[in-house]
Amino acid sequence: HVEKNFAFMDHHIYKRMEIQQIVDFCRSNEIKTVVMTQKDAVKVRPFLKDLDDDVQFLTLKIALEFVKGQELLFQNVLNVCRIT
């Protein structure tokens, strides 16, 4: 189950203090794992090397699969992007 949700705006530039606050919260609440998207993991990775290993940061891989309408979507995108 999810114990706590730390929400940040898209394209957020993380600060060391924010990551430390997440780790401190996890430690004080006996939370051992933080899950984040690949996009966020790239931005957070530089701060993790300075932390102890008692809180594990895992990356969630997100993929998009079209069930139907893929060709129509691509055609519409191409039509919008077409330079006339």
Salt bridges, closest charged atoms under 4 A:
GLU3 OE1 - HIS1 NE2 2.97
ASP10 OD2 - HIS11 NE2 3.41
ASP10 OD1 - LYS39 NZ 2.53
GLU18 OE1 - HIS12 NE2 2.95
ASP24 OD1 - ARG27 NH1 3.99
ASP50 OD2 - ARG16 NH1 2.62
ASP52 OD2 - ARG27 NH2 3.72
ASP54 OD2 - ARG27 NE 2.70
